[in-house]
Amino acid sequence: MFNKLKKKELSELVFEGALTLGIVYLLYIGMELMFNRLVATPPSILREIPSLRRFVMVVDAFLTIYDDVFQWIAAIFAAIFTGWRLARRYKQMQLTHILDELHYIAAGHFDHRIDANNAGSYVDVVDSINTLVESTVQAMAEERKIEQSKDELITNVSHDIRTPLTSIIGYLGLIEDKQFTSEEDALRYIHIAYTKALQMKVLVDDLFEYTKVRQPTTPLLLKTINIGNFLEQIVADYELESRKRHMETEVIMKTSPLMIEMDVDKMARVFNNLISNALKYAHGGTWVHIEAEKIGSEVIVAVKNNGERIPEESLQELFGRFYRVENSRSKETGGTGLGLAIAQSIVTLHGGYIYAESDETETKFVLHLPLRQTPPVNE
């Protein structure tokens, strides 16, 4: 649409050029005829002002003697003026085409781009428009993705809440309608309803924590600590559970002492989740090792276990909301599927990143954390 002028517009351009050239040249011929007429039949004012009469005659003489030269000068001037006029007109047509293209895009054809090959002096404008359209399309796609993500979040939360809530209502309904044969049955119904209510509380708490740490403006209460001592304290909390599961837990410090600046409470949530998952889901595993070392300006911590391998396709989805490698695990362990998503958000808040690897020998979750936190820039 933009590359070539339409036939109608091209004919208008040719006609306008010829008309402009003719008018300018006719102006010269008219001026020459006017001086000839003034000399042949001078008006009374020229007779009364001799100096003006002499000026007219001198000009007329020059026009007569150098007629060919003046005609060439007039033709050249007419050509230059016509070229300038056509250039302006052509730019107006280019601008009109750009506006037409913009209206076409604004009508909903967001995959269309303006061709800048023949944009002339407007090439920078066209490039800027195309860049703006690209960024707008990307922003719209991101907004749709966010809306879809919100819808999925609401759907998943509704599903996970509805299941225990249905059980609570059902068992409390049995008690309300006195549909139990003994006090023991009533107490059992109450206990089941209470357990389901606790599951709902865990989900709501995790959801609140997830939405909070997802905000990039979430403040961090930073402290400089020895991460070796920090990890030892966390592992100590899982001593009884690890014995129950017949698994060994150990902290291995490859760099000691190792000082790091971080939000202790939030990072405790991260390692609690990783160690807890390793103990619960490392089917057939016999140990969980937490290794930490300093490399450059980073602290690298790996939470490893020798349990069952995580499928490759699941590794890419582990940090998604409500994702579970096995749907049955949520029923067995009461997990919400938000733990790793929360862990990833907390690590990101600290300026680091986390990923998972798994093979036949071991599964590990690796954290990269900066030794020092960069202070926020005050705008």
Secondary structure, 3 states (H helix, E strand, C coil): CCCCCCHHHHHHHHHHHHHHHHHHHHHHHHHHHHHHHHHHCCCHHHHHCHHHHHHHHHHHHHHHHCHHHHHHHHHHHHHHHHHHHHHHHHHHHHHHHHHHHHHHHHCCCCCCCCCCCCCHHHHHHHHHHHHHHHHHHHHHHHHHHHHHHHHHHHHHHHHHHHHHHHHHHHHHHHHHCCCCCCHHHHHHHHHHHHHHHHHHHHHHHHHHHHHHHCCCCCCCCEEEEEHHHHHHHHHHCCHHHHHHCCCEEEEEECCCCCEEEEEHHHHHHHHHHHHHHHHHHCCCCCEEEEEEEEECCEEEEEEEECCCCCCHHHHCCCCCCCCCCCHHHHHHHCCCCCHHHHHHHHHHHCCCEEEEEECCCCEEEEEEEECCCCCCCCC
